[in-house]
Amino acid sequence: MTYSEQLLDAIQNHNFSETNILLKKALDNDDPEILASLAENLTDLGFTDLAKEVYQALIAKFPQEDLFKVYLGEILINDGQEDDGLTLLYNISPKSNAYIESLLAQADYYQSNGLVETAHQKLLKAKELAPEEEAITFGLAELDYLSGDYEEALKYYQELFKRQKTFGEVMLSQRIAECLAKLGDYEAAAKVIKDNSNDLLTIDAIYEAGLILLSAGDNKGAINYFDQVIETQPDFVNAYPLLARAYSNEDNNEEVLRVAQTGLSYNDYDETLYSLGATAAANLNEIEEAERLLQKGLTHAPENSDLRLELSNLYLHQNQDEKNIDLFKDLKEEEIEPQAHWNLALSYQRLEDYEKAKSEFLTAYPSFQENPDFLKQMLTFFREISAWDIVKAILEKYLKLVPEDSEMQSLYDELSREK
């Protein structure tokens, strides 16, 4: 047994009393190849101080063997001796067999310190010198992907994918699909996923596949993947609103409501699930459940104007005008959106509070003056209170938008004759 092997055995057996003695004997007696292996093993085990001594001894014996300098430089950088480590790396000549390894080590250092552009330049230089080296190509792909340059990243991932399906633990088909999705080409991304469905080995990969298929409009495919995610990990809360959305796109209200209710049992702060679930419940004529979901959603997110407006629409549809008005009574004027003013106008009109109805209609008018439905409801109100000049003005606006409405045209003609 070599001294290097004895040293490694001593470390693995937590016998550290003789490590320095065994290291000295290894340096004095073991072959260079054995010492190089020893340094690598010491680095992997985290004994970088001992590894440094070995590399320093090897460099002293073989000053032209620059690969040892690269390894030593990396250790020095990782141990906080950045200047010494970078000096070793930068002093390696472009003519050296270890120059590419030096560039990769420099790229790793600059990337880890947030100097992405400098790291990118180092990798590009390495790519010029070794265009077929897969580790360099993958490094460029990952760096471009993390930097948001998905078009460049896609090019490198596709180059690698021609020769292999994976790099390390990364499924290249997934990266390709993700790049295509980031670039907005959801159909191409979905095709990559379908063509390589056996590559979806993790729950995160299955979730991302579902997200891409949903974006591509393949609701059934998305439902299949999200179902797999939830079946594997029921508390994967991010899957529920997307699954509910996919079912909603398929007009499957029963499933939307079921998914929303289940998802909310794991995360009762998911505002999207409250909204989707309530809409589905209303479509199923389960009005009490729709109201319950929206009220609970507003309890958790009182600032959510979409939930409040959805509840307002529900109250309006159910002729619960007092409840509709109460929804907005504690809000400041600037917090009430135009659609809410429209809803309030209709409730006040039905309650025969005409002054408030008039105020709400006029407040909503600037936002909906090109909306025929709003204009028709507004002129109906002003007909009710016999404000004929306003009715005629609204009719003129309305008929420009809906000239084929013969009933409103007849009313306009009648008002014109009376005048």
ABEGO torsion letter per residue (X at the ends): XBAAAAAAAAAAAGBAAAAAAAAAAAAAABBAAAAAAAAAAAAAAGBAAAAAAAAAAAAAABAABAAAAAAAAAAAAAAGBAAAAAAAAAABBAABAAAAAAAAAAAAAAAAAGBAAAAAAAAAAAAAABAABAAAAAAAAAAAAAAGBAAAAAAAAAAAAAABABBEABBAAAAAAAAAAAAGBAAAAAAAAAAAAAABABAAAAAAAAAAAAAAGBAAAAAAAAAAAAAABAABAAAAAAAAAAAAAAGBAAAAAAAAAAAAAABAABAAAAAAAAAAAAAAGBAAAAAAAAAAAAAABAABAAAAAAAAAAAAAAGBAAAAAAAAAABBAAABBAAAAAAAAAAAAAAGBAAAAAAAAAAAAAAAAABAAAAAAAAAAAAAAGBAAAAAAAAAAAAAABAABAAAAAAAAAAAAAX
